Amino acid sequence: MAKSPEIEHPSKAFGWAARDTSGLLSPFNFSRRATGEKDVTFKVLFCGLCHSDLHMVKNEWGSSIYPLIPGHEIVGVVTEVGSKVQKFKVGDKVGVGCMVGACHSCDNCDNNLENYCPKMILTYGAKYYDGTITYGGYSDTMVSDEHFVVRIPDNLPLDASAPLLCAGITVYSPLRFYGLDRPGMHVGVVGLGGLGHVAVKFAKAMGVKVTVISTSPNKKKEALEHLGADSFLVSKDQDQMQAAQGTMDGIIDTVSAQHPLLPLIGLLKTQGKLVMVGAPEKPLELPVFPLLMGRKLLGGSCFGGMKETQEMIDFAAKHNITSDIEVIPIDYVNTAMERLVKADVRYRFVIDIGNTLKSSS
Amino acid sequence: MAKSPEEEHPQKAFGWAAKDSSGLLSPFHFSRRETGDGDVTIKILYCGICHSDLHNVKNEWGFTMYPVVPGHEIVGTVTKTGKNVKKFKVGDRVGVGVLVDSCKRCESCQQDLENYCPQMVLTYNSYSQDGTKTYGGYSDIVVVDEHYVLRFPENLPPDAGAPLLCAGITVYSPMKYYGMTEPGKHLGVAGLGGLGHVAVKIGKAFGLKVTVISTSPKKEDEAINRLGADSFLVSSDPAKMKAAINTLDYIIDTVSAVHPLAPLISLLKLNGKLITLGLPEKPLELPIFPLVLGRKLVGGSDVGGIKETQEMLDFCAEHGIASDIELIKMGDINMAMERLAKSDVKYRFVIDVANSLSQ
């Protein structure tokens, strides 16, 4: 008979989990495996609240296994390392993002693309090599194979760098892969939320001109004055959109709700690229004519491999890029989820795990 | 008052035109401009029937200006040259494809991508710089700026080579642009019609492994034994499609009807590319999850620039690639259009204009 979450592993752990599709989180006692020879164990200090966490606690993608502890923007301090661990030692500041395992033998893994490995194991809600379910970062400790741990440089504040572990890599990777990172290029960012605001910062640091495209006119001031975007387009304003036709080399589309693609394709120059990083559950309508007439393309991207994630963190450290966050105590998490549904956050909630997650026992 | 098609230009011309959205073609008298200093006048020998011609005569895209003389896969002989013409002389065998003019100044034109010029003038159903409408190759003569005329290689048959001027370049250009030229990689060709069959031939010439993806099981024998495809996948067979998941590096999608993209996207490997070339009238449904999870992309492409079209013709001449055609008389055009609507042709109709277009 399968062991309960509390006793299946030797190390006691405590977190908050969702029990059913209501998505409401509450205290949850469970356990973590003992630090294996290649594992890094760390005390979790902060964990970002990603929109994926919201999708998963409510089973919106149909793949959730309850009880579910979300959280894949996890940062903390190393407390123990296994005997074969080479890259980290006790006291190091580290982070774990969206994945904690992969096969290490396929073409994708060989090319530092563990995120595309068919056997990639997600940080939460997935089956680990030992058959147990993975639990994420809304918890007091994490144990991870060293391969999937990144170092957080000293000059990056831990709380504001947590969201980089998912939001950051999710936008950094396609800016590089689709070649939208060359100085002088013009890139649009659709949606100014957790992903969008970091995309603006990364693109500006790469020397790219950035236009934010949003349905909310009241985000304009922030976008221009605080985030450094060069211009702002209200997507429902036909005149503005028309005037910007054919001006962008690429667009990073972070919107996960259903939305029309035609106006975005029109914003692209000839040979422009529309990159989807938000994942609407239902298909979108693809107008084929405009794609053909300008030899444009529409591609996807899904976070990034470990090598690139570390590269992204180091790039962020060099350019002083962090997420704009609202730090919350763990018992605010359900309210935070409700606010996230309404996009009422500038621009990522980060749970202060270290100071507010205390086991009731 | 605007002049009639017969009177607006000095050179008499005769062809077949569709007059309304029934799409039925019938004899039509019109005229061509005088051979300008940079122009070449061409006596048309053959003209391929492209599916775009069918879309246009029936106004399926909503922008047909009747009367329309279709035809943009034209092969003929030069009969007159303007005094500044350098590339051609009387008697040369030449081709004209999908475009006959562009602005020549914009970034696209400067990069030999006249096909993406915002002011590109199509061979038919478009407005010339002088404000008159263009008429295509279902006619006896055409006058074209030499820049947009292709030299037709001697060793390419003029009838079977005509479809290369649209079908050929339409598949060749994206295969080059999207990097489908690495020998050993695996290309899927969706739809085995005018575009598809040429894509198979060019794909094999690039050294690719080629799988044809089709709804018609009866096309398998031809695909493999005559066109040289390595394998054949019936897209309506769920078991076969499932077995082929994650096997293709790229797909050239030539299907012009509305069709599901999700099954094709699932056939692609990581970083796979689905290039869509057909022009359905309505948008297609695009599932985003598989693109995100597999970093896949869907791209478009629209014919090719003049330089690349010439390169394609020379490539085909070198590799002995031409279209598989059914030669018809001009008078059979309506019957051919009906058969084309049912995909009943292996694989392009070509009109024997010179021998069958009579007033």
HADDOCK unambig.tbl for C-alpha pairs under 7 A between the chains (distance, minus, plus):
assign (segid A and resid 116 and name CA) (segid B and resid 293 and name CA) 7.00 0.50 0.50
assign (segid A and resid 116 and name CA) (segid B and resid 294 and name CA) 6.35 0.50 0.50
assign (segid A and resid 276 and name CA) (segid B and resid 292 and name CA) 6.70 0.50 0.50
assign (segid A and resid 277 and name CA) (segid B and resid 292 and name CA) 6.35 0.50 0.50
assign (segid A and resid 279 and name CA) (segid B and resid 288 and name CA) 5.96 0.50 0.50
assign (segid A and resid 279 and name CA) (segid B and resid 289 and name CA) 5.59 0.50 0.50
assign (segid A and resid 280 and name CA) (segid B and resid 288 and name CA) 6.54 0.50 0.50
assign (segid A and resid 282 and name CA) (segid B and resid 287 and name CA) 6.63 0.50 0.50
assign (segid A and resid 283 and name CA) (segid B and resid 285 and name CA) 5.77 0.50 0.50
assign (segid A and resid 283 and name CA) (segid B and resid 286 and name CA) 4.99 0.50 0.50
assign (segid A and resid 283 and name CA) (segid B and resid 287 and name CA) 3.97 0.50 0.50
assign (segid A and resid 283 and name CA) (segid B and resid 288 and name CA) 6.12 0.50 0.50
assign (segid A and resid 284 and name CA) (segid B and resid 285 and name CA) 5.73 0.50 0.50
assign (segid A and resid 284 and name CA) (segid B and resid 286 and name CA) 5.14 0.50 0.50
assign (segid A and resid 284 and name CA) (segid B and resid 287 and name CA) 6.26 0.50 0.50
assign (segid A and resid 285 and name CA) (segid B and resid 283 and name CA) 5.74 0.50 0.50
assign (segid A and resid 285 and name CA) (segid B and resid 284 and name CA) 5.66 0.50 0.50
assign (segid A and resid 285 and name CA) (segid B and resid 285 and name CA) 4.81 0.50 0.50
assign (segid A and resid 285 and name CA) (segid B and resid 286 and name CA) 5.88 0.50 0.50
assign (segid A and resid 286 and name CA) (segid B and resid 283 and name CA) 5.10 0.50 0.50
assign (segid A and resid 286 and name CA) (segid B and resid 284 and name CA) 5.00 0.50 0.50
assign (segid A and resid 286 and name CA) (segid B and resid 285 and name CA) 5.90 0.50 0.50
assign (segid A and resid 286 and name CA) (segid B and resid 286 and name CA) 5.81 0.50 0.50
assign (segid A and resid 287 and name CA) (segid B and resid 283 and name CA) 4.16 0.50 0.50
assign (segid A and resid 287 and name CA) (segid B and resid 284 and name CA) 6.33 0.50 0.50
assign (segid A and resid 288 and name CA) (segid B and resid 279 and name CA) 6.50 0.50 0.50
assign (segid A and resid 288 and name CA) (segid B and resid 283 and name CA) 6.02 0.50 0.50
assign (segid A and resid 289 and name CA) (segid B and resid 279 and name CA) 6.27 0.50 0.50
assign (segid A and resid 291 and name CA) (segid B and resid 299 and name CA) 6.62 0.50 0.50
assign (segid A and resid 291 and name CA) (segid B and resid 300 and name CA) 4.89 0.50 0.50
assign (segid A and resid 292 and name CA) (segid B and resid 277 and name CA) 6.90 0.50 0.50
assign (segid A and resid 292 and name CA) (segid B and resid 300 and name CA) 4.02 0.50 0.50
assign (segid A and resid 292 and name CA) (segid B and resid 301 and name CA) 4.43 0.50 0.50
assign (segid A and resid 292 and name CA) (segid B and resid 302 and name CA) 5.20 0.50 0.50
assign (segid A and resid 293 and name CA) (segid B and resid 116 and name CA) 6.69 0.50 0.50
assign (segid A and resid 293 and name CA) (segid B and resid 301 and name CA) 6.73 0.50 0.50
assign (segid A and resid 293 and name CA) (segid B and resid 302 and name CA) 5.72 0.50 0.50
assign (segid A and resid 294 and name CA) (segid B and resid 116 and name CA) 5.98 0.50 0.50
assign (segid A and resid 295 and name CA) (segid B and resid 299 and name CA) 6.78 0.50 0.50
assign (segid A and resid 295 and name CA) (segid B and resid 300 and name CA) 4.88 0.50 0.50
assign (segid A and resid 295 and name CA) (segid B and resid 301 and name CA) 4.45 0.50 0.50
assign (segid A and resid 295 and name CA) (segid B and resid 302 and name CA) 6.57 0.50 0.50
assign (segid A and resid 296 and name CA) (segid B and resid 299 and name CA) 5.76 0.50 0.50
assign (segid A and resid 296 and name CA) (segid B and resid 300 and name CA) 5.70 0.50 0.50
assign (segid A and resid 297 and name CA) (segid B and resid 297 and name CA) 6.73 0.50 0.50
assign (segid A and resid 297 and name CA) (segid B and resid 298 and name CA) 5.57 0.50 0.50
assign (segid A and resid 297 and name CA) (segid B and resid 299 and name CA) 3.89 0.50 0.50
assign (segid A and resid 297 and name CA) (segid B and resid 300 and name CA) 6.20 0.50 0.50
assign (segid A and resid 298 and name CA) (segid B and resid 297 and name CA) 5.48 0.50 0.50
assign (segid A and resid 298 and name CA) (segid B and resid 298 and name CA) 5.18 0.50 0.50
assign (segid A and resid 298 and name CA) (segid B and resid 299 and name CA) 6.10 0.50 0.50
assign (segid A and resid 299 and name CA) (segid B and resid 291 and name CA) 6.19 0.50 0.50
assign (segid A and resid 299 and name CA) (segid B and resid 295 and name CA) 6.57 0.50 0.50
assign (segid A and resid 299 and name CA) (segid B and resid 296 and name CA) 5.60 0.50 0.50
assign (segid A and resid 299 and name CA) (segid B and resid 297 and name CA) 3.81 0.50 0.50
assign (segid A and resid 299 and name CA) (segid B and resid 298 and name CA) 6.12 0.50 0.50
assign (segid A and resid 300 and name CA) (segid B and resid 291 and name CA) 4.50 0.50 0.50
assign (segid A and resid 300 and name CA) (segid B and resid 292 and name CA) 3.88 0.50 0.50
assign (segid A and resid 300 and name CA) (segid B and resid 295 and name CA) 4.75 0.50 0.50
assign (segid A and resid 300 and name CA) (segid B and resid 296 and name CA) 5.74 0.50 0.50
assign (segid A and resid 300 and name CA) (segid B and resid 297 and name CA) 6.33 0.50 0.50
assign (segid A and resid 301 and name CA) (segid B and resid 291 and name CA) 6.98 0.50 0.50
assign (segid A and resid 301 and name CA) (segid B and resid 292 and name CA) 4.40 0.50 0.50
assign (segid A and resid 301 and name CA) (segid B and resid 293 and name CA) 6.57 0.50 0.50
assign (segid A and resid 301 and name CA) (segid B and resid 295 and name CA) 4.57 0.50 0.50
assign (segid A and resid 302 and name CA) (segid B and resid 292 and name CA) 5.16 0.50 0.50
assign (segid A and resid 302 and name CA) (segid B and resid 293 and name CA) 5.41 0.50 0.50
assign (segid A and resid 302 and name CA) (segid B and resid 295 and name CA) 6.62 0.50 0.50
